[in-house]
C-alpha cells in the first residue's frame, strides 16, 4: 500500500515540474520573439543585440532539454 502512495506522489510531483518547465519554455519563446521584433523595429545598438542573443541562446538551451 505504501508503494502505491510513493508512486502516486512521484507522478504528481513530476507533473507539477513538467507543467512549470513548459510554462518557462513558452515564456522564453515569447520573450525571444519579442526581442527579435524589437530588434527589427527599434534603433540599432549593442544592448539590443546582447539581449536578443541572450534570448536566442536561452531558447536553444531549453530546446535541448526537451
C-alpha positions in Angstrom: 0.0 0.0 0.0 2.8 2.4 0.8 4.5 1.7 -2.6 1.4 2.9 -4.4 1.3 6.1 -2.4 5.0 6.8 -3.1 4.4 6.1 -6.8 1.4 8.5 -6.9 3.4 11.2 -5.1 6.2 10.8 -7.6 3.9 11.1 -10.6 2.1 14.2 -9.0 5.4 16.0 -8.4 6.7 15.1 -11.8 3.6 16.5 -13.5 4.0 19.7 -11.5 7.6 20.0 -12.5 6.8 19.4 -16.2 4.0 21.9 -16.1 6.3 24.7 -14.7 9.0 23.7 -17.2 6.7 24.1 -20.1 5.5 27.4 -18.8 9.1 28.6 -18.7 9.6 27.3 -22.3 6.7 29.2 -23.6 7.6 32.4 -21.8 11.2 32.2 -23.2 9.9 31.7 -26.7 7.6 34.7 -26.4 10.5 36.8 -24.9 12.9 35.8 -27.7 10.2 36.5 -30.3 9.5 39.9 -28.7 13.2 40.6 -28.7 13.5 39.8 -32.3 10.6 42.1 -33.2 12.1 44.8 -31.0 15.5 44.4 -32.8 13.8 44.9 -36.2 11.7 47.9 -35.2 14.0 49.7 -32.7 17.2 51.6 -33.1 20.3 49.5 -33.6 22.5 49.5 -30.5 24.7 47.0 -28.7 22.4 46.4 -25.7 19.6 45.3 -28.1 21.9 42.8 -29.8 23.1 41.4 -26.5 19.6 40.9 -25.1 18.4 39.3 -28.4 21.3 37.0 -28.4 20.7 36.0 -24.8 17.1 35.2 -25.6 18.2 33.1 -28.6 20.7 31.2 -26.5 18.1 30.6 -23.8 15.7 29.2 -26.3 18.3 26.9 -27.8 19.2 25.7 -24.3 15.6 24.9 -23.5 15.1 23.1 -26.7 18.0 20.8 -25.9 16.3 19.9 -22.6 13.2 18.8 -24.3 
